């Protein structure tokens, strides 16, 4: 049996710590569900360069294998290899100037990929090695399922004004519940208190847990859950135990929480720092070969369907935001009224968050039992949704199908490009570089985009239902207007390979009037087009001319 790929990590050279070369680390799983890692020392990349005899200085989306030569180099030396291979004095000077400038060197060097002779040189190194791994261990032959946990945290807001910010993490984490969806266990980790309602709850803990069991006694999945309650006197021990469960006890493939990239993950990371500890030491598995902990907040896209905030942990588990994943996978079905867990839980599994009568700031003090059950119920509701929808399974399947990092599989531009590269290779060609991504984008909109007038559409055709204004049209092509540009590209065969140039028209004063001419041309009013642009007679002049000819006859 082969190995199932779960995740990859890339580590840059770290000369300060004696690591001269970069590394790629695979996280894999065997048919028994046992996880391990494989390290690629000195990762190598292979890219293609157009052979001189086929070089025509034109942009292409793909190129046939016989027209290129393959070049292999260490990934960290990719730009040196490009300069040496192309042997272009201008590019070599640009390379030297970029290095000596000391300013945005990486961004400047990235522009070398714009050269039309290069193909596949801009691929992400992790995606490259995912592709190489799957050639030897095909996903369809080595899929042993994926394991998941869902979790939720609460914080002590008693002495905090408003809601705590993840960046500041000023409130203590006082309870975390984690549901192991494969081993059917619920772990609730509590920060100890000395007040009356907490003590009373813990003295009756079996009775309290039975309330949650009775709530889900008829559910085919949740009724099988076993509950484990642990208490710790120190907050750091609560957080450390949570990551111990993930890294050592369970080692799931995925860990999800609702809005976890917006709150839970950065909050826990920053809270560890506030408490005086190194987040990497607690969040990353102790036995993993290299440490890396990275959080990036997407401040531009507020819509969960487009939000690309990322929480990367060098370890055995991929951390995903269940809210962003849910919204992204259903983006084509329209935007939800709300993406709160309460709203989506009600829609998907008929569950809502427990209602609070008192202030949440003192909830854990005035009625700890309800606070305790509130946290567990939120987490189980998320597990119910994942059991029903399998969003994690779906995004993982997309990742394997398109040979893309799981955390980037929600970005259609990335995973579809990787899928196209795989398709071209099967057809005996290589995909060229993604130059649109690397170009500097100008401000504002570019002129173009022909839009037909809606009033030109007539209600003709065969009525489907007499009471409804719905028609079937014969002899027509239905272009999906929700993906207008891809549809136009397909219908009109638009591609750099089919483009031989463009027409530019200037008037007597040197003004560019190309777009105006194009508007008149696509209107198909050829008489007015000929009159306006080619000094041909107008329709009125032609009618008068025909009338004179007829009278003369």
C-alpha positions as CSV (number, residue, x, y, z in Angstrom):
1,X,0.0,0.0,0.0
2,X,1.1,3.6,-0.7
3,X,0.9,6.6,1.5
4,X,-1.9,9.2,1.7
5,X,-0.8,12.8,1.6
6,X,-2.3,15.0,4.3
7,X,-0.3,18.2,4.1
8,X,3.0,19.8,3.1
9,X,5.2,22.5,4.8
10,X,7.9,24.6,3.2
11,X,10.8,26.0,5.3
12,X,13.1,28.7,4.0
13,X,16.8,28.6,4.5
14,X,17.8,29.8,7.9
15,X,21.5,30.6,7.9
16,X,21.3,32.2,11.4
17,X,20.4,28.8,12.8
18,X,22.8,26.8,10.5
19,X,20.2,25.8,7.9
20,X,21.8,26.5,4.6
21,X,19.1,25.0,2.4
22,X,15.4,25.1,2.4
23,X,13.2,22.0,3.1
24,X,9.9,20.5,2.1
25,X,8.2,18.4,4.7
26,X,5.4,15.9,3.8
27,X,2.8,14.9,6.4
28,X,1.6,11.4,5.3
29,X,-0.7,8.7,6.6
30,X,-0.6,4.9,6.0
31,X,-3.5,2.5,5.7
32,X,-3.6,2.0,9.5
33,X,-4.1,5.7,10.0
34,X,-0.6,6.2,11.4
35,X,1.0,9.6,10.6
36,X,4.6,10.4,9.9
37,X,6.6,13.0,8.1
38,X,9.0,12.8,5.1
39,X,11.7,15.5,4.6
40,X,12.9,16.6,1.2
41,X,16.4,18.0,1.6
42,X,17.4,20.6,-0.9
43,X,14.2,20.7,-2.9
44,X,14.6,20.8,-6.6
45,X,12.2,22.3,-9.2
46,X,11.9,21.6,-12.9
47,X,10.7,24.3,-15.3
48,X,10.7,24.7,-19.1
49,X,12.2,27.1,-21.5
50,X,11.2,27.6,-25.1
51,X,13.8,26.3,-27.6
52,X,15.4,29.0,-29.7
53,X,14.1,27.6,-33.0
54,X,10.5,27.9,-31.7
55,X,10.9,31.3,-30.0
56,X,8.5,33.9,-31.8
57,X,8.3,36.5,-29.0
58,X,4.6,35.8,-28.5
59,X,2.7,35.1,-25.3
60,X,1.1,31.6,-24.9
61,X,-1.0,29.9,-22.3
62,X,0.6,26.6,-22.9
63,X,3.3,25.1,-25.1
64,X,3.9,21.6,-26.6
65,X,6.6,19.5,-25.0
66,X,8.7,19.2,-28.1
67,X,9.1,23.0,-28.2
68,X,10.8,23.3,-24.8
69,X,13.8,22.1,-22.9
70,X,13.5,21.2,-19.3
71,X,15.7,22.8,-16.6
72,X,16.2,21.5,-13.1
73,X,17.7,23.5,-10.3
74,X,17.5,24.0,-6.5
75,X,14.4,25.8,-5.7
76,X,16.2,28.4,-3.7
77,X,18.4,29.1,-6.8
78,X,15.5,29.5,-9.3
79,X,16.3,33.1,-10.3
80,X,20.0,32.4,-10.7
81,X,19.1,29.4,-12.9
82,X,16.7,31.6,-15.0
83,X,19.4,34.2,-15.6
84,X,22.0,31.5,-16.5
85,X,19.6,29.6,-18.8
86,X,18.2,32.6,-20.8
87,X,21.7,34.2,-21.1
88,X,20.1,37.6,-21.7
89,X,22.3,40.6,-20.8
90,X,19.3,42.9,-20.0
91,X,17.8,40.3,-17.6
92,X,21.2,39.7,-16.1
93,X,21.6,43.4,-15.4
94,X,18.1,43.6,-14.0
95,X,18.9,40.7,-11.7
96,X,22.1,42.4,-10.4
97,X,20.3,45.8,-10.0
98,X,17.5,44.1,-8.0
99,X,20.0,42.3,-5.6
100,X,22.1,45.5,-5.1
101,X,19.0,47.7,-4.5
102,X,18.2,46.0,-1.2
103,X,14.6,47.0,-1.6
104,X,11.8,44.6,-2.2
105,X,14.2,42.1,-3.7
106,X,11.8,39.2,-3.8
107,X,9.1,41.2,-5.5
108,X,11.5,42.6,-8.1
109,X,13.0,39.1,-8.8
110,X,9.5,37.7,-9.2
111,X,9.1,39.8,-12.3
112,X,11.6,37.6,-14.1
113,X,8.8,35.0,-14.4
114,X,7.2,37.5,-16.9
115,X,9.6,36.5,-19.6
116,X,7.6,34.7,-22.4
117,X,10.2,32.0,-22.8
118,X,9.6,30.6,-19.3
119,X,6.9,28.0,-18.5
120,X,6.1,26.6,-15.1
121,X,8.9,28.5,-13.3
122,X,6.4,30.3,-11.1
123,X,4.7,27.3,-9.5
124,X,4.5,27.2,-5.7
125,X,7.1,24.7,-4.4
126,X,4.6,22.9,-2.2
127,X,2.2,22.4,-5.1
128,X,5.0,21.2,-7.2
129,X,5.9,18.5,-4.7
130,X,2.3,17.6,-4.1
131,X,2.1,16.9,-7.8
132,X,5.3,14.8,-7.7
133,X,4.1,12.9,-4.6
134,X,0.7,12.1,-6.2
135,X,2.4,10.6,-9.3
136,X,3.9,8.0,-7.1
137,X,1.0,7.7,-4.6
138,X,-2.2,8.4,-6.6
139,X,-4.9,9.7,-4.3
140,X,-7.5,7.4,-5.8
141,X,-5.5,4.4,-4.7
142,X,-4.3,5.7,-1.3
143,X,-7.3,7.4,0.3
144,X,-7.9,6.1,3.8
145,X,-10.3,8.9,4.9
146,X,-9.6,12.0,6.9
147,X,-9.9,12.6,10.6
148,X,-11.4,15.8,12.1
149,X,-11.9,17.6,15.4
150,X,-14.0,20.7,16.0
151,X,-13.5,23.1,18.9
152,X,-14.8,26.2,20.6
153,X,-13.3,28.5,23.2
154,X,-14.7,31.0,25.7
155,X,-13.0,33.8,27.6
156,X,-13.6,35.4,31.0
157,X,-15.0,38.9,30.2
158,X,-15.7,40.0,33.7
159,X,-13.0,42.7,33.8
160,X,-12.9,43.5,30.0
161,X,-14.6,46.4,28.3
162,X,-16.5,45.1,25.3
163,X,-15.4,42.0,23.4
164,X,-11.7,41.0,23.6
165,X,-9.6,41.6,20.5
166,X,-7.5,38.6,19.2
167,X,-4.5,40.9,18.7
168,X,-4.5,42.0,22.4
169,X,-5.9,38.8,23.9
170,X,-6.5,40.5,27.3
171,X,-9.1,38.1,28.7
172,X,-8.3,34.7,30.2
173,X,-9.4,31.6,28.2
174,X,-11.6,29.8,30.7
175,X,-13.1,26.8,28.8
176,X,-12.3,24.9,25.6
177,X,-14.4,22.1,24.2
178,X,-13.0,19.8,21.5
179,X,-15.0,17.0,19.8
180,X,-13.0,14.1,18.3
181,X,-15.4,13.2,15.5
182,X,-13.7,9.9,14.7
183,X,-13.2,8.5,18.2
184,X,-16.5,10.0,19.3
185,X,-15.2,11.8,22.4
186,X,-15.9,15.2,23.8
187,X,-13.1,16.8,25.8
188,X,-14.1,19.9,27.9
189,X,-11.1,21.6,29.5
190,X,-12.1,24.0,32.3
191,X,-10.2,26.7,34.2
192,X,-10.9,26.2,37.9
193,X,-12.8,28.8,39.9
194,X,-13.6,29.0,43.6
195,X,-17.1,30.6,43.3
196,X,-20.2,28.8,44.3
197,X,-21.8,28.0,40.9
198,X,-18.6,26.5,39.6
199,X,-18.0,24.3,42.7
200,X,-21.6,23.2,42.6
201,X,-21.4,22.2,38.9
202,X,-18.2,20.2,39.3
203,X,-19.7,18.4,42.3
204,X,-22.6,17.3,40.1
205,X,-20.6,16.9,36.9
206,X,-22.0,13.5,35.9
207,X,-25.5,14.8,36.4
208,X,-24.7,17.9,34.3
209,X,-23.1,15.9,31.5
210,X,-26.2,13.6,31.4
211,X,-28.2,16.6,30.4
212,X,-26.2,16.9,27.2
213,X,-26.4,13.2,26.6
214,X,-30.2,13.3,26.9
215,X,-30.4,16.3,24.6
216,X,-28.8,14.2,21.8
217,X,-30.0,10.7,22.8
218,X,-31.9,10.2,19.6
219,X,-29.2,11.5,17.2
220,X,-27.5,8.7,15.3
221,X,-24.1,10.2,15.7
222,X,-24.1,12.5,18.8
223,X,-25.8,9.9,20.9
224,X,-22.5,7.9,20.7
225,X,-20.4,10.6,22.2
226,X,-18.4,10.0,25.3
227,X,-17.7,13.0,27.6
228,X,-14.4,13.8,29.3
229,X,-14.2,16.8,31.7
230,X,-10.8,18.1,32.9
231,X,-10.0,21.0,35.2
232,X,-6.8,23.0,35.6
233,X,-5.8,25.7,38.1
234,X,-3.6,27.6,35.6
235,X,-4.8,29.1,32.3
236,X,-1.7,28.1,30.4
237,X,-2.3,24.5,31.4
238,X,-5.8,24.7,29.9
239,X,-4.4,25.9,26.6
240,X,-1.4,23.5,26.6
241,X,-3.8,20.6,27.2
242,X,-5.9,21.6,24.2
243,X,-2.8,21.5,21.9
244,X,-1.6,18.3,23.6
245,X,-4.9,16.6,22.5
246,X,-4.4,17.8,19.0
247,X,-0.7,17.1,18.6
248,X,-0.2,14.0,20.7
249,X,-3.4,12.3,21.7
250,X,-5.6,12.6,18.6
251,X,-3.4,14.0,15.8
252,X,-6.3,14.7,13.5
253,X,-5.9,15.7,9.9
254,X,-8.1,18.8,10.4
255,X,-9.1,21.1,13.3
256,X,-12.0,23.4,12.7
257,X,-13.8,26.1,14.6
258,X,-16.5,28.6,13.5
259,X,-14.7,31.9,12.7
260,X,-11.5,30.4,14.0
261,X,-9.2,32.5,11.8
262,X,-11.1,35.6,12.9
263,X,-10.9,34.8,16.6
264,X,-10.1,31.4,18.2
265,X,-6.7,30.7,16.5
266,X,-5.1,34.1,16.7
267,X,-6.5,34.6,20.2
268,X,-5.0,31.4,21.5
269,X,-1.7,32.2,19.8
270,X,-1.5,35.7,21.3
271,X,-2.8,34.7,24.7
272,X,0.1,32.3,25.1
273,X,2.4,35.2,24.4
274,X,0.6,37.4,26.9
275,X,1.0,34.7,29.5
276,X,4.8,34.8,28.9
277,X,5.3,31.7,26.8
278,X,6.5,31.1,23.3
279,X,3.4,30.1,21.1
280,X,5.5,27.9,18.9
281,X,6.6,25.7,21.8
282,X,3.0,25.0,22.7
283,X,1.1,25.0,19.4
284,X,3.6,23.1,17.3
285,X,4.1,19.4,18.0
286,X,7.3,18.7,20.0
287,X,8.5,15.9,17.7
288,X,8.0,17.8,14.4
289,X,11.4,18.5,12.8
290,X,11.0,22.2,12.3
291,X,9.0,24.9,14.0
292,X,6.7,27.4,12.1
293,X,3.7,29.3,13.3
294,X,2.1,31.9,11.0
295,X,-1.1,33.9,11.1
296,X,-2.2,36.3,8.3
297,X,-5.4,38.2,8.6
298,X,-7.2,39.1,5.4
299,X,-8.3,42.7,6.1
300,X,-9.5,43.3,2.6
301,X,-12.2,40.6,2.1
302,X,-14.8,40.8,4.9
303,X,-17.2,38.4,3.2
304,X,-16.5,34.9,4.6
305,X,-16.9,33.5,1.1
306,X,-13.8,35.4,-0.1
307,X,-11.9,35.8,3.2
308,X,-8.4,34.2,2.9
309,X,-7.1,34.6,6.5
310,X,-4.6,31.9,7.2
311,X,-3.4,30.1,10.3
312,X,-0.5,27.8,9.5
313,X,1.1,25.4,12.1
314,X,4.0,23.2,11.2
315,X,2.6,19.9,12.4
316,X,0.3,17.0,11.6
317,X,-2.9,19.0,11.5
318,X,-4.4,21.6,9.2
319,X,-6.3,24.4,10.8
320,X,-9.3,25.6,8.8
321,X,-12.0,28.2,9.5
322,X,-15.4,26.3,9.3
323,X,-17.3,29.5,8.6
324,X,-15.1,30.6,5.7
325,X,-15.1,27.1,4.3
326,X,-18.9,26.8,4.5
327,X,-19.4,30.2,2.8
328,X,-16.8,29.6,0.1
329,X,-18.2,26.2,-0.9
330,X,-21.7,27.6,-1.3
331,X,-20.6,30.9,-2.9
332,X,-22.4,30.1,-6.2
333,X,-25.7,29.6,-4.4
334,X,-25.9,33.1,-3.2
335,X,-25.0,35.0,0.0
336,X,-26.6,34.0,3.3
337,X,-28.5,36.5,5.4
338,X,-26.1,35.8,8.2
339,X,-23.0,33.6,8.7
340,X,-23.4,33.4,12.5
341,X,-23.2,29.9,14.0
342,X,-26.7,30.3,15.4
343,X,-28.2,31.1,12.0
344,X,-26.3,28.5,10.0
345,X,-26.8,25.8,12.7
346,X,-30.5,26.4,12.6
347,X,-30.6,26.1,8.8
348,X,-28.4,23.0,8.5
349,X,-29.1,20.8,11.5
350,X,-32.1,22.5,13.3
351,X,-29.9,23.5,16.2
352,X,-29.5,27.0,17.8
353,X,-27.1,28.3,20.4
354,X,-28.4,28.2,24.0
355,X,-30.1,31.4,25.0
356,X,-28.6,33.6,27.7
357,X,-30.7,35.6,30.0
358,X,-27.9,37.2,32.0
359,X,-24.9,39.1,30.6
360,X,-22.2,37.0,29.0
361,X,-19.6,38.9,30.9
362,X,-20.7,37.3,34.2
363,X,-22.3,34.1,32.7
364,X,-19.6,31.9,34.1
365,X,-20.1,33.3,37.6
366,X,-23.9,33.5,37.9
367,X,-24.6,30.0,36.4
368,X,-21.5,28.0,35.6
369,X,-23.6,24.9,34.7
370,X,-25.3,26.7,31.8
371,X,-22.1,28.3,30.8
372,X,-20.4,24.9,30.7
373,X,-23.3,23.3,28.6
374,X,-23.4,26.4,26.4
375,X,-19.8,25.8,25.3
376,X,-20.2,22.1,24.7
377,X,-23.5,22.6,22.8
378,X,-21.8,25.1,20.4
379,X,-19.1,22.6,19.6
380,X,-21.4,19.6,19.1
381,X,-23.6,21.8,16.8
382,X,-20.5,22.3,14.6
383,X,-19.8,18.6,14.7
384,X,-23.4,17.9,13.6
385,X,-22.9,20.3,10.6
386,X,-19.7,18.6,9.6
387,X,-21.1,15.1,9.9
388,X,-24.1,16.3,7.7
389,X,-22.2,18.3,5.0
390,X,-18.7,16.9,5.0
391,X,-17.2,20.2,4.0
392,X,-13.7,19.1,5.1
393,X,-13.9,16.0,3.0
394,X,-14.9,18.1,0.0
395,X,-12.2,20.7,0.3
396,X,-9.6,17.9,0.8
397,X,-10.9,16.1,-2.3
398,X,-10.5,19.4,-4.3
399,X,-7.0,19.7,-3.0
400,X,-6.0,16.3,-4.1
401,X,-7.8,16.5,-7.5
402,X,-6.2,19.8,-8.3
403,X,-2.8,19.0,-6.6
404,X,-3.0,22.2,-4.5
405,X,-2.3,23.0,-0.8
406,X,-5.5,22.5,1.2
407,X,-5.3,26.0,2.6
408,X,-5.3,27.4,-1.0
409,X,-7.9,25.0,-2.4
410,X,-10.6,27.5,-1.7
411,X,-8.9,30.0,-4.0
412,X,-10.3,29.0,-7.4
413,X,-7.6,30.9,-9.4
414,X,-4.9,28.8,-7.7
415,X,-6.5,25.3,-7.7
416,X,-8.0,25.6,-11.2
417,X,-4.6,26.7,-12.6
418,X,-3.0,23.7,-11.0
419,X,-5.7,21.5,-12.5
420,X,-5.1,23.1,-15.9
421,X,-1.3,22.3,-15.6
422,X,-2.2,18.7,-14.8
423,X,-4.5,18.5,-17.8
424,X,-2.0,20.1,-20.2
425,X,0.7,17.7,-19.1
426,X,-1.6,14.7,-19.9
427,X,-2.1,16.2,-23.4
428,X,1.6,16.5,-24.0
429,X,2.0,20.2,-23.2
430,X,3.2,22.5,-20.4
431,X,1.3,25.4,-18.9
432,X,3.0,28.7,-19.2
433,X,3.6,31.1,-16.3
434,X,0.7,33.1,-14.7
435,X,1.9,36.5,-15.8
436,X,-1.4,38.3,-15.0
437,X,-0.8,37.6,-11.3
438,X,2.7,39.1,-11.4
439,X,2.0,42.2,-13.4
440,X,1.6,45.5,-11.6
441,X,-2.1,46.4,-11.7
442,X,-3.1,49.9,-12.6
443,X,-5.7,51.9,-10.6
444,X,-9.2,52.1,-11.9
445,X,-11.1,50.1,-14.6
446,X,-9.8,49.3,-18.0
447,X,-12.0,50.4,-21.0
448,X,-13.8,47.5,-22.7
449,X,-16.5,45.1,-21.7
450,X,-19.3,45.2,-24.2
451,X,-22.7,45.0,-22.5
452,X,-25.9,44.4,-24.4
453,X,-29.0,46.4,-23.6
454,X,-31.4,44.3,-21.5
455,X,-34.4,45.9,-23.3
456,X,-33.2,44.2,-26.5
457,X,-34.2,40.8,-25.1
458,X,-37.7,39.8,-26.2
459,X,-40.0,37.4,-24.3
460,X,-40.4,34.9,-27.1
461,X,-40.3,31.1,-27.1
462,X,-42.4,28.4,-25.6
463,X,-44.0,29.1,-22.3
464,X,-43.1,26.4,-19.7
465,X,-45.9,27.0,-17.2
466,X,-48.8,29.2,-18.1
467,X,-48.8,31.1,-14.8
468,X,-45.1,31.9,-14.9
469,X,-43.0,34.1,-17.2
470,X,-40.5,31.4,-18.0
471,X,-39.7,30.4,-21.6
472,X,-37.7,27.8,-23.5
473,X,-35.8,29.2,-26.5
474,X,-34.8,27.1,-29.5
475,X,-31.6,27.4,-31.5
476,X,-29.7,29.4,-28.9
477,X,-26.6,29.1,-26.7
478,X,-27.0,29.8,-23.0
479,X,-23.9,31.5,-21.7
480,X,-23.8,31.3,-17.9
481,X,-24.0,34.9,-16.9
482,X,-22.7,34.1,-13.4
483,X,-19.4,33.3,-15.0
484,X,-19.6,35.6,-17.9
485,X,-16.0,36.1,-18.9
486,X,-15.1,32.3,-18.7
487,X,-18.1,31.7,-20.9
488,X,-17.0,34.3,-23.5
489,X,-13.5,32.9,-23.5
490,X,-14.9,29.4,-24.2
491,X,-17.4,30.5,-26.8
492,X,-15.1,32.8,-28.8
493,X,-11.9,30.7,-28.4
494,X,-10.1,33.7,-26.7
495,X,-6.5,32.8,-25.8
496,X,-3.1,34.3,-26.5
497,X,-2.5,31.5,-29.0
498,X,-5.5,32.7,-31.1
499,X,-4.7,36.4,-30.8
500,X,-2.6,37.8,-33.7
501,X,-2.7,41.5,-32.7
502,X,-5.2,44.3,-32.2
503,X,-6.4,47.2,-34.2
504,X,-5.6,50.7,-33.0
505,X,-7.4,53.7,-34.7
506,X,-6.4,57.3,-34.2
507,X,-8.1,60.4,-35.5
508,X,-6.5,63.4,-37.2
509,X,-5.5,64.9,-33.8
510,X,-3.9,61.7,-32.6
511,X,-6.7,60.7,-30.2
512,X,-7.2,56.9,-29.7
513,X,-10.7,56.2,-30.9
514,X,-10.4,52.4,-31.1
515,X,-13.1,51.8,-28.4
516,X,-15.6,54.1,-30.1
517,X,-15.0,52.3,-33.4
518,X,-15.4,48.9,-31.8
519,X,-18.7,50.0,-30.1
520,X,-20.1,51.0,-33.5
521,X,-18.8,47.9,-35.2
522,X,-20.3,45.4,-32.7
523,X,-23.6,47.2,-33.0
524,X,-23.9,45.7,-36.5
525,X,-25.4,48.9,-37.8
526,X,-23.2,48.6,-40.9
527,X,-24.8,51.4,-42.8
528,X,-24.2,54.0,-40.1
529,X,-20.7,52.5,-39.5
530,X,-19.8,53.0,-43.2
531,X,-21.2,56.5,-43.2
532,X,-19.5,57.6,-40.0
533,X,-16.1,56.0,-40.5
534,X,-15.7,55.5,-44.2
535,X,-17.7,58.5,-45.7
536,X,-20.2,56.2,-47.4
537,X,-23.7,57.6,-48.0
538,X,-26.2,57.6,-45.1
539,X,-29.4,55.6,-45.3
540,X,-31.3,58.8,-46.1
541,X,-28.9,59.6,-48.9
542,X,-29.2,56.1,-50.4
543,X,-33.0,56.3,-50.3
544,X,-33.0,59.6,-52.1
545,X,-30.5,58.2,-54.6
546,X,-32.7,55.1,-55.3
547,X,-35.7,57.3,-55.7
548,X,-33.9,59.5,-58.3
549,X,-32.7,56.4,-60.2
550,X,-36.3,55.0,-60.2
551,X,-37.7,58.3,-61.5
552,X,-35.1,58.4,-64.2
553,X,-36.0,54.9,-65.3
